[in-house]
Structures are given as C-alpha cells and as structure tokens.
Amino acid sequence: MTQVKVVWGPPAAGKSTHVKENKGENDMIYDFDLLMRDLSGLDIYDRNEYLISYLVDFRAAIIESLETEEQLDTAWIIISFPEGEIKEQLEVLDAEFILIDADKETCYQRIEDDDCRKDKGGWKQVADDWFEKYENTQAKAVIPLKNKNKKFWNFKAKDDDEKTGELMLYGEIASETWWGDEVTPKQFKEDLDALGDIKTLNVFVNSPGGDVFAAQAIYSILKRYDAHVSMYVDGIAASAASLIVSAGDTVIMPKNAMQMLHNPWCLCVGNAGDFRKLADDMDKIRDSMIVAYESRSALTKDEIIDILDAESWLTAEECMEYGFCDEIEDAKEIAACADADYFKQRYQNTPKQLLKKHPKKAKSQQKEEEWRRKLTAGLDAYGDSNYLKGENENV
C-alpha cells in the first residue's frame, strides 16, 4: 500500500517546502490551494467558493483510494489543522504525521513578506488559532493526532444574563484518559471559574460517553460549585456522561432523550497480576459511580448495581421514575452525538434507533457537516482568507 505522509503546521511554517525537498518522482501531492488556483484560474490563496465542495470531495476520494493504492510510492497531504473527518480518514490509513514547526514571530514575518497573502490580519489570526491549539507539540516530530489536552468542553456566559453561565458537553468525554493527569482538570476548573460570580450554570449534554476519570473529575468539580447547576440532557447521556449528569441540582430531559448506565470497562495488556490489579481498580471505580448515582436517585445500592450490570438504556420517563431526572420537556430534534459504529463497538444493548445509518440527513445537519468539511479542508465557515495552504517556500 502507498505510504501516506501528512505534513502539517501553522501558516507560513514551510510545509510545501518540506514536501518539495522530500518528494520522489513517483509520489503524489494534495495541496488545496494549488488545486484551487489551477481549477479556478485565480491567484494563489484566492478561491471560487463554488469549487470548495468539489475539492473536499476530491480529497476524500483520494484518501479512500489510497487504501488499496499500490502503484504510488508516497502520497503527501498538506494541511494546517488535522481535525474532524479528515483525521478519522487518515488514521485508517495509518498515516505518518509530520509537524513542520516554526515560532509565531517567524510565521508573522513570513506572512508580512508574502505579497500573495493579501489578508494579513486574517492570516495572523489563523496563526494565533494554531499556536493556541498546538503550541505544546514537539517540533518537527512524527506525532499521533490525538491531543491529550484538547478541550471537549466549551464554557461561555449567557448572552442576555451575566449571572448565568453555560457549559456545552457535546461528543465524546475526553479522547485521552485523565488518569494521572493533573493539568486538564485544572484547566477545566479555571475555565469554569473564569465565568465569574454566576448564580446558575446551565450544562447541555449530548454525549456517547468516554473516559470515566474525566467524568469523575468533572462530577466532583460541579458538585463543589457554588452556583445552581441545571443539567440538560439534549439527546444522549451515555456511560461516563450519565455520571456527569448526576452532578446536576436539577436535571431536565426531553421526552425522546435517554441516559445509559453500565459498569466501567477498559482494555488491558499485561500479566496475571496486572489483570488482578485492574479488576480491583475497576471495582473501586464502580463503587465511586454507585455513590454518585445513589446520591442523585431514589434507588438503593443494590438496585443501582442491577442497572449497571444490565447496561440499562433509560428513557426520560424511566429516569424520572428512578430519580435521575427532575423535569421532562417536549421531544426535540437532536443531531446524533456519535455515529452508529461508535455505539455498536462499545455497548451491547444499544437501542436500534441509535444503530441505524440514515442515508438522508436533516438539512441542518448537512449544513453543519458541510461547514466542518470546509474547515478540515483549510477553510473557515465564512469563506474569508483563513486556514489556507499555499505554494511558496514559506507556506
């Protein structure tokens, strides 16, 4: 199979230069801006917005074909932000990720010196965004894409009420474990404290689960928080996410929302002693979860254990009956928090409706996915001169 190398880094770091200096005669290069220039006839970095979706689809088709490609030696893909759908596609290919690192001041100077980069302020903002996200990554290294300190939460003050804060927990709870990690929970707490002296914190959850250590840390932080915590289960609060929901002073669910509770599970490699220790650790984790669920619900410890053992998917009505929910709202149309494969690979009793792969998606969801595709192609949501890669030596 053809070797795939993803060259990434901040704007004006020298990504294209690295590829030009290292490519072979039987290699292929995907560079969004060069293709846009050649197809549109515009100057480099300018673009015809109607061609964006074609180039994104073209890249997806190339990546898919590389799964069976044997004639090429290396496929080079130049990108700034390896996130979202393209990250998942490239991980399947076991791609090599090469970070081309340059300090922010160097990137700024190259942007100023490049006459082709007409929107200087826009390019510098992209550089700022890149360094904020990846500044702790080792220079010029072959690295995994998963960023341990990547935020999966989003705090903000409510627009019309300075005494109310909002926390969004959509998607997987942490892509890496928080076990032994003191930095990330500290950052979460600092982000929460930055909301100031609020009286109410509205937490919106739509998550398939994730790392139980992250969930326990968030649960403890929210339980200690002075403000009233209103927890809204916008769709699914499965596994670790249901533990976080239990920290709410008030829990509100639409009629079509669900919570899922089960025993903690993990993968382990080691000898018999390692497995015995792991089993003991898992029992301790479960005991701490039981305490959280017991304090939230009207159930006894034994009843909670039965629910965990059964991997229970609870409707809003059942959550209300058991004490995991305080209010039920009208049903809402909600985008999926994960695809069908995520649930199928992790859980045994997933409801059939979550395992369906819908051929036609809601218009709003299609619009959101199109925005994400543009972003992963190196574009922002509004089509200005952001998130681009180019052809000169300083790109």
Summary of the structure (lengths in Angstrom):
residues: 395
radius of gyration: 23.6
end to end distance: 28.6
largest distance: 70.2
contacts: 1206
relative contact order: 0.14
helix: 42%
strand: 17%
